[in-house]
Amino acid sequence: MQHISLISHMIRSIGFLTRLPVPQRWQAATASQPESDSLRQATRAFALVGALLGFLAGIGLIIANGLHFPPLASSLVAIALLALMTGALHEDGLGDTVDGFFGASMPEKRLEIMKDSRIGTFAALTLFIWTGLKATLLAAIIERAGANLAALALIGSEALSRVGMLAIWHGLPSARPGGLADKIGTPEWESVVFAAITGLAIYCVTIWPSGGISAILFSLLLTTGLIYGFSQLCLARIGGQTGDTLGAAQQIGSLATLAGLVACL
C-alpha cells in the first residue's frame, strides 16, 4: 500500500503548494488514508510536486521556443507559469522575508513587517531583480544547451529547491507561534529524507544531459552553501523560520541550481 500512501501525499501536497485543481474524486479516494490528513507526512512528496511544476512550466518554455520566441521571452513564459500554478506563494514569501529582514532592527518588528500583506520597497526591488536573474539564467541554458535541456533543468531545480525548503523547516525552530508553519508542525524526519532522496535523484537525472557531473556537483555545493547561509540569517534576524522564509528558501534554491548549471556550461 506504499504507492497508495505516496499518491495521497502527492495529492495533499499539490493542494498545499499549488493552485492546481485536484478532482474531488481523487480527494475522496484518499480520505480513507489516515496519513493523508497529516501534512507533516505529506511533505515527503514536496520534491515530486516541484518536479511536476517544473515539467508543466518546461512544456510552456518549449512551446514558446517552438513559436520562435527569443530565449528570454521563453524563460519569462516558464517563470510566469510557475507563479500562476503556485499563486506566487514562494515569491510572496521571498518579498515578505526581504522586507522584514532589512526593514527593521528588532526581531519582533521584522516579524510584524513580514506578516503585513503590503509590499515594500525592498520586496519590490528584490522580486524585480530576482525574476530578471532567473529569466536570464534560463535563457542562457536555452542558448547554450537548447530548450529541451532547459526544460529538464527547470524540472530538476524545482524539485531540489523544495528539499532546501524542507531542510530549513525541519532544522530551525518556529519564529512565529501560531503561524502557518508553526501550526502544521515540524515535518517528520523520514519525510524529509524521502523528499531529499527523490529530489536529488530527479535533479541528477535532469541536469546530467546538459552539464554532466561537474554541473551537478557545483550546483549542489552552491545551493547547499546558500541555503545554509540563509538558515543562519534566519536565526540571526528572527530566531528561526516562518512560512515566508520557507518560500524564500525555495526561491533561493531554484535560482542557485540554475546558476550552478550555467556556470558549468
Sine and cosine of phi, psi and omega as CSV:
sin_phi,cos_phi,sin_psi,cos_psi,sin_omega,cos_omega
0.00,0.00,0.08,1.00,-0.04,-1.00
-0.88,0.47,-0.60,0.80,-0.02,-1.00
-0.92,0.40,-0.56,0.83,0.05,-1.00
-0.92,0.39,-0.66,0.75,0.03,-1.00
-0.87,0.49,-0.69,0.72,-0.01,-1.00
-0.91,0.41,-0.63,0.77,0.04,-1.00
-0.88,0.47,-0.68,0.73,0.01,-1.00
-0.90,0.44,-0.63,0.77,0.05,-1.00
-0.91,0.41,-0.62,0.79,0.02,-1.00
-0.89,0.45,-0.72,0.70,0.00,-1.00
-0.89,0.45,-0.70,0.71,0.01,-1.00
-0.89,0.46,-0.65,0.76,-0.01,-1.00
-0.93,0.36,-0.61,0.79,0.07,-1.00
-0.87,0.49,-0.68,0.73,0.02,-1.00
-0.90,0.44,-0.53,0.85,-0.04,-1.00
-0.99,0.11,-0.66,0.75,-0.14,-0.99
-1.00,-0.05,-0.27,0.96,-0.14,-0.99
-0.71,-0.70,0.11,-0.99,0.14,-0.99
-0.97,-0.25,0.18,0.98,0.00,-1.00
-0.91,0.42,0.70,-0.72,-0.01,-1.00
-0.94,0.33,0.74,-0.68,0.07,-1.00
-0.95,-0.31,0.91,-0.42,-0.03,-1.00
-0.79,0.61,0.62,-0.78,-0.04,-1.00
-0.86,0.51,-0.59,0.81,-0.02,-1.00
-0.92,0.39,-0.49,0.87,0.07,-1.00
-0.92,0.38,-0.69,0.73,0.01,-1.00
-0.90,0.45,-0.64,0.77,0.00,-1.00
-0.91,0.41,-0.55,0.83,-0.03,-1.00
-0.94,0.35,-0.40,0.92,-0.02,-1.00
-0.98,-0.20,-0.07,1.00,-0.07,-1.00
-0.90,0.44,-0.48,0.88,-0.03,-1.00
-0.99,0.17,-0.10,0.99,0.01,-1.00
-1.00,-0.03,0.94,-0.34,-0.06,-1.00
-0.83,0.56,-0.61,0.79,-0.06,-1.00
-0.92,0.39,-0.35,0.94,0.00,-1.00
-0.94,0.35,-0.30,0.95,0.01,-1.00
-0.99,0.16,-0.18,0.98,-0.07,-1.00
-0.94,-0.34,0.93,-0.36,0.02,-1.00
-0.93,0.36,-0.42,0.91,0.04,-1.00
-0.88,0.47,-0.55,0.84,0.09,-1.00
-0.99,0.11,-0.58,0.81,-0.05,-1.00
-0.91,0.41,-0.29,0.96,0.02,-1.00
-0.88,0.48,-0.28,0.96,0.04,-1.00
-0.89,0.46,-0.34,0.94,-0.02,-1.00
-0.99,-0.12,0.08,1.00,-0.07,-1.00
-0.86,0.51,-0.68,0.73,-0.01,-1.00
-0.91,0.42,-0.59,0.81,0.03,-1.00
-0.92,0.39,-0.63,0.77,0.06,-1.00
-0.91,0.41,-0.64,0.77,0.06,-1.00
-0.86,0.51,-0.68,0.74,0.02,-1.00
-0.89,0.45,-0.64,0.77,0.04,-1.00
-0.88,0.48,-0.71,0.70,0.02,-1.00
-0.89,0.47,-0.68,0.73,0.04,-1.00
-0.89,0.46,-0.61,0.79,0.02,-1.00
-0.90,0.45,-0.73,0.69,-0.02,-1.00
-0.92,0.40,-0.66,0.75,0.05,-1.00
-0.92,0.40,-0.58,0.82,0.03,-1.00
-0.90,0.44,-0.59,0.80,0.07,-1.00
-0.88,0.47,-0.68,0.73,0.06,-1.00
-0.87,0.49,-0.66,0.75,0.03,-1.00
-0.88,0.47,-0.71,0.71,-0.02,-1.00
-0.91,0.42,-0.66,0.76,0.02,-1.00
-0.90,0.44,-0.71,0.70,0.01,-1.00
-0.88,0.48,-0.66,0.75,0.04,-1.00
-0.91,0.42,-0.62,0.78,0.03,-1.00
-0.91,0.41,-0.41,0.91,0.07,-1.00
-1.00,0.05,0.19,0.98,0.06,-1.00
0.92,0.38,0.49,0.87,0.17,-0.98
-0.92,0.40,0.54,-0.84,0.13,-0.99
-0.87,0.49,0.44,-0.90,-0.02,-1.00
-0.80,0.60,-0.64,0.77,-0.01,-1.00
-0.92,0.40,-0.64,0.77,0.02,-1.00
-0.92,0.38,-0.65,0.76,0.04,-1.00
-0.88,0.47,-0.63,0.78,0.03,-1.00
-0.91,0.42,-0.67,0.75,0.01,-1.00
-0.92,0.40,-0.54,0.84,0.08,-1.00
-0.88,0.48,-0.72,0.70,0.00,-1.00
-0.89,0.45,-0.69,0.73,-0.01,-1.00
-0.91,0.41,-0.63,0.78,0.04,-1.00
-0.90,0.43,-0.63,0.78,0.03,-1.00
-0.90,0.43,-0.65,0.76,0.04,-1.00
-0.87,0.50,-0.72,0.69,0.00,-1.00
-0.90,0.43,-0.62,0.79,0.01,-1.00
-0.91,0.42,-0.68,0.73,-0.05,-1.00
-0.94,0.34,-0.50,0.87,0.00,-1.00
-0.99,-0.15,-0.05,1.00,-0.10,-0.99
0.93,0.37,0.46,0.89,-0.04,-1.00
0.81,0.59,0.55,0.84,-0.06,-1.00
-0.86,0.52,-0.74,0.67,-0.08,-1.00
-0.98,0.21,-0.57,0.82,0.07,-1.00
-0.89,0.46,-0.63,0.78,0.05,-1.00
-0.89,0.46,-0.66,0.75,0.04,-1.00
-0.89,0.45,-0.65,0.76,0.04,-1.00
-0.88,0.47,-0.73,0.68,-0.01,-1.00
-0.89,0.46,-0.71,0.70,0.01,-1.00
-0.90,0.44,-0.61,0.79,0.00,-1.00
-0.90,0.43,-0.72,0.69,0.00,-1.00
-0.90,0.44,-0.69,0.72,0.03,-1.00
-0.85,0.53,-0.71,0.70,-0.05,-1.00
-0.95,0.32,-0.72,0.69,-0.08,-1.00
-0.90,0.45,-0.57,0.82,-0.11,-0.99
-0.90,-0.43,0.14,0.99,-0.02,-1.00
-0.96,-0.29,-0.01,1.00,0.00,-1.00
-0.44,-0.90,0.27,-0.96,-0.06,-1.00
-0.97,-0.23,-0.26,0.97,-0.04,-1.00
-0.92,-0.40,0.62,-0.79,-0.01,-1.00
-0.82,0.58,-0.65,0.76,-0.03,-1.00
-0.90,0.44,-0.66,0.75,0.01,-1.00
-0.94,0.35,-0.60,0.80,0.04,-1.00
-0.88,0.48,-0.69,0.72,0.01,-1.00
-0.91,0.42,-0.58,0.82,0.03,-1.00
-0.91,0.41,-0.67,0.74,0.03,-1.00
-0.91,0.42,-0.66,0.75,-0.01,-1.00
-0.89,0.45,-0.50,0.87,-0.01,-1.00
-0.98,0.21,-0.35,0.94,-0.01,-1.00
-0.94,0.34,0.77,-0.64,-0.05,-1.00
-0.97,0.25,-0.25,0.97,0.00,-1.00
-0.96,0.29,0.57,-0.82,-0.03,-1.00
-1.00,-0.05,0.71,-0.71,-0.01,-1.00
-0.98,-0.21,-0.01,-1.00,-0.04,-1.00
-0.89,0.46,-0.70,0.71,-0.01,-1.00
-0.86,0.51,-0.69,0.72,-0.02,-1.00
-0.91,0.41,-0.72,0.69,-0.03,-1.00
-0.87,0.50,-0.72,0.69,-0.01,-1.00
-0.91,0.41,-0.68,0.74,-0.01,-1.00
-0.89,0.46,-0.72,0.69,-0.04,-1.00
-0.91,0.41,-0.58,0.81,0.04,-1.00
-0.90,0.43,-0.75,0.66,-0.01,-1.00
-0.92,0.39,-0.65,0.76,-0.05,-1.00
-0.88,0.48,-0.73,0.69,0.01,-1.00
-0.89,0.45,-0.65,0.76,0.03,-1.00
-0.90,0.44,-0.67,0.74,0.01,-1.00
-0.90,0.43,-0.72,0.70,-0.03,-1.00
-0.90,0.43,-0.67,0.75,0.02,-1.00
-0.91,0.42,-0.64,0.77,0.00,-1.00
-0.92,0.40,-0.64,0.77,0.02,-1.00
-0.91,0.41,-0.69,0.72,0.04,-1.00
-0.89,0.45,-0.65,0.76,0.02,-1.00
-0.88,0.47,-0.61,0.79,0.03,-1.00
-0.91,0.43,-0.61,0.79,0.03,-1.00
-0.92,0.39,-0.65,0.76,0.04,-1.00
-0.87,0.50,-0.71,0.71,-0.05,-1.00
-0.93,0.36,-0.58,0.81,-0.10,-1.00
-1.00,-0.05,-0.47,0.88,-0.09,-1.00
-0.81,-0.58,-0.27,0.96,-0.02,-1.00
0.97,-0.25,0.36,-0.93,-0.07,-1.00
-0.92,0.40,-0.60,0.80,-0.02,-1.00
-0.89,0.45,-0.68,0.73,0.01,-1.00
-0.96,0.29,-0.49,0.87,0.09,-1.00
-0.91,0.41,-0.63,0.77,0.05,-1.00
-0.90,0.43,-0.65,0.76,0.06,-1.00
-0.88,0.47,-0.69,0.72,0.01,-1.00
-0.88,0.48,-0.57,0.82,0.02,-1.00
-0.91,0.40,-0.64,0.77,0.06,-1.00
-0.87,0.49,-0.74,0.67,-0.02,-1.00
-0.90,0.43,-0.67,0.74,-0.04,-1.00
-0.93,0.38,-0.62,0.79,0.01,-1.00
-0.94,0.33,-0.54,0.84,0.05,-1.00
-0.94,0.34,-0.76,0.65,-0.08,-1.00
-0.93,0.38,-0.55,0.84,-0.03,-1.00
-0.90,0.44,-0.48,0.88,0.06,-1.00
-0.95,0.32,-0.40,0.92,0.07,-1.00
-0.94,0.34,-0.68,0.74,0.06,-1.00
-0.87,0.49,-0.62,0.79,0.05,-1.00
-0.88,0.47,-0.70,0.72,0.00,-1.00
-0.93,0.38,-0.57,0.82,0.00,-1.00
-0.88,0.48,-0.68,0.74,0.02,-1.00
-0.95,0.32,-0.63,0.78,0.02,-1.00
-0.88,0.48,-0.68,0.73,-0.03,-1.00
-0.98,0.20,-0.56,0.83,-0.16,-0.99
-1.00,0.05,-0.36,0.93,-0.06,-1.00
-0.93,-0.37,0.51,-0.86,0.06,-1.00
-0.95,0.31,0.35,-0.94,0.05,-1.00
-0.95,0.31,0.75,-0.67,-0.02,-1.00
-1.00,-0.07,-0.25,0.97,-0.03,-1.00
-0.77,-0.64,0.99,-0.12,0.05,-1.00
-0.84,0.54,0.75,-0.66,-0.01,-1.00
1.00,-0.01,-0.11,0.99,0.04,-1.00
-0.96,0.28,0.10,-1.00,-0.07,-1.00
-0.87,0.49,-0.77,0.64,-0.01,-1.00
-0.89,0.45,-0.58,0.82,0.00,-1.00
-0.94,0.35,-0.64,0.77,0.00,-1.00
-0.91,0.42,-0.63,0.78,-0.01,-1.00
-0.93,0.35,-0.63,0.78,-0.04,-1.00
0.99,-0.12,0.09,-1.00,-0.03,-1.00
-0.97,0.24,0.75,-0.66,0.05,-1.00
-0.85,0.52,0.59,-0.81,0.01,-1.00
-0.90,0.43,0.59,-0.81,-0.05,-1.00
-0.85,0.52,-0.64,0.76,0.01,-1.00
-0.89,0.46,-0.59,0.81,0.03,-1.00
-0.93,0.37,-0.64,0.76,0.03,-1.00
-0.90,0.43,-0.68,0.73,0.00,-1.00
-0.90,0.44,-0.70,0.71,0.01,-1.00
-0.88,0.47,-0.70,0.71,0.01,-1.00
-0.89,0.45,-0.63,0.78,0.00,-1.00
-0.90,0.43,-0.68,0.74,-0.01,-1.00
-0.91,0.41,-0.73,0.68,-0.01,-1.00
-0.92,0.39,-0.66,0.75,0.01,-1.00
-0.90,0.44,-0.67,0.74,0.01,-1.00
-0.92,0.39,-0.65,0.76,0.01,-1.00
-0.89,0.45,-0.72,0.70,0.02,-1.00
-0.88,0.47,-0.66,0.75,-0.02,-1.00
-0.89,0.45,-0.73,0.69,-0.02,-1.00
-0.88,0.47,-0.68,0.74,-0.02,-1.00
-0.91,0.41,-0.60,0.80,-0.07,-1.00
-1.00,0.07,-0.40,0.92,-0.02,-1.00
-1.00,-0.01,-0.51,0.86,-0.06,-1.00
-0.79,0.61,-0.72,0.70,-0.07,-1.00
-0.87,0.50,-0.50,0.87,-0.05,-1.00
-0.99,-0.15,-0.62,0.79,-0.12,-0.99
-0.88,-0.47,-0.26,0.97,0.00,-1.00
0.95,0.32,-0.23,-0.97,-0.10,-1.00
-0.91,0.41,-0.56,0.83,-0.03,-1.00
-0.90,0.43,-0.66,0.75,0.01,-1.00
-0.93,0.37,-0.63,0.77,0.02,-1.00
-0.87,0.49,-0.76,0.64,-0.05,-1.00
-0.92,0.39,-0.69,0.72,-0.02,-1.00
-0.91,0.41,-0.68,0.74,0.02,-1.00
-0.89,0.46,-0.69,0.73,0.02,-1.00
-0.89,0.45,-0.67,0.74,0.02,-1.00
-0.89,0.45,-0.72,0.70,0.00,-1.00
-0.90,0.43,-0.71,0.70,-0.02,-1.00
-0.90,0.43,-0.71,0.71,0.01,-1.00
-0.87,0.49,-0.69,0.72,0.00,-1.00
-0.89,0.46,-0.68,0.73,-0.02,-1.00
-0.94,0.34,-0.64,0.77,0.03,-1.00
-0.91,0.41,-0.66,0.76,0.05,-1.00
-0.90,0.44,-0.71,0.71,0.02,-1.00
-0.87,0.49,-0.64,0.76,0.02,-1.00
-0.91,0.41,-0.61,0.80,0.02,-1.00
-0.89,0.45,-0.62,0.79,0.04,-1.00
-0.93,0.36,-0.57,0.82,0.06,-1.00
-0.91,0.41,-0.63,0.78,0.05,-1.00
-0.87,0.49,-0.69,0.72,0.02,-1.00
-0.90,0.44,-0.65,0.76,-0.05,-1.00
-0.95,0.32,-0.58,0.81,-0.11,-0.99
-1.00,0.05,-0.67,0.74,-0.08,-1.00
-0.75,-0.66,0.01,1.00,0.06,-1.00
0.99,0.16,0.26,0.97,0.01,-1.00
0.31,-0.95,-0.50,-0.87,-0.04,-1.00
-0.86,-0.50,0.39,-0.92,0.14,-0.99
-0.71,-0.70,0.07,-1.00,0.06,-1.00
-0.86,0.50,-0.57,0.82,0.02,-1.00
-0.91,0.42,-0.68,0.73,-0.02,-1.00
-0.93,0.36,-0.46,0.89,0.07,-1.00
-0.92,0.39,-0.66,0.75,0.08,-1.00
-0.89,0.45,-0.65,0.76,0.04,-1.00
-0.90,0.44,-0.62,0.78,0.02,-1.00
-0.89,0.46,-0.63,0.78,0.03,-1.00
-0.89,0.45,-0.68,0.73,0.00,-1.00
-0.91,0.41,-0.63,0.78,0.04,-1.00
-0.90,0.43,-0.71,0.71,0.00,-1.00
-0.89,0.45,-0.67,0.75,-0.01,-1.00
-0.90,0.44,-0.73,0.69,0.00,-1.00
-0.91,0.40,-0.65,0.76,-0.04,-1.00
-0.90,0.44,-0.65,0.76,-0.02,-1.00
-0.91,0.40,-0.66,0.75,0.03,-1.00
-0.92,0.39,-0.65,0.76,0.01,-1.00
-0.89,0.45,-0.66,0.76,0.02,-1.00
-0.89,0.46,-0.62,0.79,0.01,-1.00
-0.93,0.36,-0.71,0.71,-0.01,-1.00
-0.87,0.50,-0.62,0.78,-0.03,-1.00
-0.90,0.44,-0.37,0.93,-0.06,-1.00
-0.97,-0.24,-0.02,1.00,-0.02,-1.00
-1.00,0.05,0.00,0.00,0.00,0.00
